Amino acid sequence: MYDFMLTPEEQKVKKEARAFVREEISSDFLRKMDKNEITYPREFVEKLAERKLLGLRFPKEYGGRGMGWTAELAAIEEIGCLGIALGCAYSMPSIVGEAINMFGTQEQKEKYLKPYLEGKLVAAEALTEPRGGSDFFGAMTRADLKGDHFVLNGQKRFVVGAEGADFFLVYCRTNFEPDAHKYNRLSLLLVDRGPGVETEYLYGLMGCRGGGTGRLVFRDVKVPRENLVGELHGGALCFHQMMIPERMTSACGSLSMWAALDLAVRYSSRRRAFGKEIRKYQAVNFLVADSITRLDAARGLCYMAAKAIDNGYPNVRRLVSEAKRFATESAWEVVNNAMQIMGGIGYTEVYPIERALRDARLAMIWTGTNEIMNLLIQHEYYNEVLSPDYDKRLMENDATSPDDTERCFTDEDMMRIHEAGPENR
Ligand SMILES: Cc1cc2nc3c(=O)[nH]c(=O)nc-3n(C[C@H](O)[C@H](O)[C@H](O)COP(=O)(O)OP(=O)(O)OC[C@H]3O[C@@H](n4cnc5c(N)ncnc54)[C@H](O)[C@@H]3O)c2cc1C
């Protein structure tokens, strides 16, 4: 429907992704993942690599296609219909690859990024700790620098691909100065699976099964100094950059809920009640109207964020956070509507709507909860409106009685406002 927004090359990628999900991944594979009979979908990643669909945004020399976010959006929207675990396995090279591509050395790109995009290695990202995920900068996993290597100790949890990955991108504390600023405490390390790295497939997840989510424990793991990504204590910079693909992939993946909606549309065209197809009832078809409108609005927001990143817009954090929050909430609403349209059968395993609903719930929690998205959105917007560069017409100047407007503030407030100067009002 919206292919006109994509270039011919991006349309081609979308078609390739659509063909991939139809031809390569069997329903049996998805069912086995949901039953935890598959614990990591390695062959899925290998098949994607064979078709050169991984890491579309990265340079061709490392196996990417040198494309932009709009291409990745188009591909994820197709691939995400396989469920959140496979959507995540598809997105992980984009997330881990971002850090290596932006901050890694030539050697790191050759050793880790290239084989990852070729399907020869698989990676996971380890940020969250048992003490909490939202307060990321409070991480307690530590790496002590001892000459030419670090000694890594600590624990991470909820790591997708803990089971299955060959290497891990791990944030850890390296600066132990008690008054170190939070942005100057952490470093980012590439850690190979090996001695001292313990993983455990865990949790009895509600959805997103089969993606290898588990716990990681590091006990005196020796990590060569050359595996440091970016600067020592410079993890914050990598984190902020990585949060773009982290949240964009969550947002764009949520658009895949078109699959659940389309199922409900087909079902409601066949199912009859009181002598006619249920789609003829406004209570049903308005749910369809609401759902597709929400999805299109989410798609528009994701596309705007994608364009902003591709065009080097300087501060994309608000748009990316809005896209993540709105698209994940929309997916949740859409899948609930789809279930409602299907009635009782939607609540059974007869149709995979219940699996889609379990998947959709996660998207509002991971990659930064939607409450954290709200924190970021309001922060960025206050900064924009109160910026000295704000050059729009000020609506308060059009008040009917400016004196009354002034009286909204105390004398003390007015003094403070005047002292701050005109640009800070
Ligand atoms: C299936 C699954 C897969 C995951 N995959 C990965 C992975 O691959 N790698 C990884 O590192 N992590 C992963 N995560 C972790 C995920 O990102 C975190 O669960 C998430 O960031 C929230 O952290 P938390 O669970 O510790 O909740 P907490 O941080 O304890 O938050 C609990 C509640 O408090 C709210 N809250 C916290 N602080 C604030 C605040 N300042 N203002 C308002 N509300 C606040 C939160 O919004 C939330 O509602 C995964 C999680 C799951 C469930």
PDBQT file of the ligand as one rigid body, heavy atoms in Angstrom, charges set to zero:
ROOT
HETATM    1  C1  LIG A 501      12.092 -11.772  26.690  1.00  0.00    +0.000 C 
HETATM    2  C2  LIG A 501      13.043 -10.676  27.018  1.00  0.00    +0.000 A 
HETATM    3  C3  LIG A 501      14.144 -10.473  26.216  1.00  0.00    +0.000 A 
HETATM    4  C4  LIG A 501      15.090  -9.493  26.514  1.00  0.00    +0.000 A 
HETATM    5  N1  LIG A 501      16.206  -9.359  25.762  1.00  0.00    +0.000 NA
HETATM    6  C5  LIG A 501      17.246  -8.627  26.218  1.00  0.00    +0.000 A 
HETATM    7  C6  LIG A 501      18.540  -8.711  25.601  1.00  0.00    +0.000 A 
HETATM    8  O1  LIG A 501      18.739  -9.404  24.597  1.00  0.00    +0.000 OA
HETATM    9  N2  LIG A 501      19.557  -8.008  26.157  1.00  0.00    +0.000 N 
HETATM   10  C7  LIG A 501      19.381  -7.244  27.262  1.00  0.00    +0.000 A 
HETATM   11  O2  LIG A 501      20.338  -6.649  27.720  1.00  0.00    +0.000 OA
HETATM   12  N3  LIG A 501      18.161  -7.116  27.835  1.00  0.00    +0.000 NA
HETATM   13  C8  LIG A 501      17.100  -7.807  27.370  1.00  0.00    +0.000 A 
HETATM   14  N4  LIG A 501      15.864  -7.742  27.982  1.00  0.00    +0.000 N 
HETATM   15  C9  LIG A 501      15.700  -6.899  29.151  1.00  0.00    +0.000 C 
HETATM   16  C10 LIG A 501      14.738  -5.729  28.943  1.00  0.00    +0.000 C 
HETATM   17  O3  LIG A 501      15.299  -4.764  28.100  1.00  0.00    +0.000 OA
HETATM   18  C11 LIG A 501      14.386  -5.196  30.338  1.00  0.00    +0.000 C 
HETATM   19  O4  LIG A 501      13.527  -6.158  30.929  1.00  0.00    +0.000 OA
HETATM   20  C12 LIG A 501      13.730  -3.833  30.311  1.00  0.00    +0.000 C 
HETATM   21  O5  LIG A 501      14.633  -2.842  29.896  1.00  0.00    +0.000 OA
HETATM   22  C13 LIG A 501      13.188  -3.428  31.693  1.00  0.00    +0.000 C 
HETATM   23  O6  LIG A 501      14.122  -3.657  32.698  1.00  0.00    +0.000 OA
HETATM   24  P1  LIG A 501      13.678  -4.484  34.000  1.00  0.00    +0.000 P 
HETATM   25  O7  LIG A 501      13.017  -5.715  33.564  1.00  0.00    +0.000 OA
HETATM   26  O8  LIG A 501      14.861  -4.633  34.892  1.00  0.00    +0.000 OA
HETATM   27  O9  LIG A 501      12.589  -3.582  34.692  1.00  0.00    +0.000 OA
HETATM   28  P2  LIG A 501      12.865  -2.385  35.710  1.00  0.00    +0.000 P 
HETATM   29  O10 LIG A 501      13.949  -1.518  35.205  1.00  0.00    +0.000 OA
HETATM   30  O11 LIG A 501      12.992  -2.960  37.070  1.00  0.00    +0.000 OA
HETATM   31  O12 LIG A 501      11.491  -1.595  35.623  1.00  0.00    +0.000 OA
HETATM   32  C14 LIG A 501      10.313  -2.063  36.273  1.00  0.00    +0.000 C 
HETATM   33  C15 LIG A 501       9.178  -1.052  36.037  1.00  0.00    +0.000 C 
HETATM   34  O13 LIG A 501       9.548   0.225  36.561  1.00  0.00    +0.000 OA
HETATM   35  C16 LIG A 501       9.427   1.217  35.556  1.00  0.00    +0.000 C 
HETATM   36  N5  LIG A 501      10.472   2.232  35.726  1.00  0.00    +0.000 N 
HETATM   37  C17 LIG A 501      11.770   2.027  36.038  1.00  0.00    +0.000 A 
HETATM   38  N6  LIG A 501      12.424   3.185  36.103  1.00  0.00    +0.000 NA
HETATM   39  C18 LIG A 501      11.510   4.158  35.806  1.00  0.00    +0.000 A 
HETATM   40  C19 LIG A 501      11.560   5.579  35.697  1.00  0.00    +0.000 A 
HETATM   41  N7  LIG A 501      12.694   6.246  35.898  1.00  0.00    +0.000 N 
HETATM   42  N8  LIG A 501      10.438   6.234  35.368  1.00  0.00    +0.000 NA
HETATM   43  C20 LIG A 501       9.280   5.556  35.143  1.00  0.00    +0.000 A 
HETATM   44  N9  LIG A 501       9.155   4.215  35.234  1.00  0.00    +0.000 NA
HETATM   45  C21 LIG A 501      10.258   3.534  35.566  1.00  0.00    +0.000 A 
HETATM   46  C22 LIG A 501       9.606   0.454  34.242  1.00  0.00    +0.000 C 
HETATM   47  O14 LIG A 501       9.031   1.162  33.167  1.00  0.00    +0.000 OA
HETATM   48  C23 LIG A 501       8.886  -0.837  34.552  1.00  0.00    +0.000 C 
HETATM   49  O15 LIG A 501       7.511  -0.646  34.382  1.00  0.00    +0.000 OA
HETATM   50  C24 LIG A 501      14.878  -8.658  27.643  1.00  0.00    +0.000 A 
HETATM   51  C25 LIG A 501      13.728  -8.835  28.430  1.00  0.00    +0.000 A 
HETATM   52  C26 LIG A 501      12.838  -9.827  28.146  1.00  0.00    +0.000 A 
HETATM   53  C27 LIG A 501      11.639 -10.007  29.035  1.00  0.00    +0.000 C 
ENDROOT
TORSDOF 0
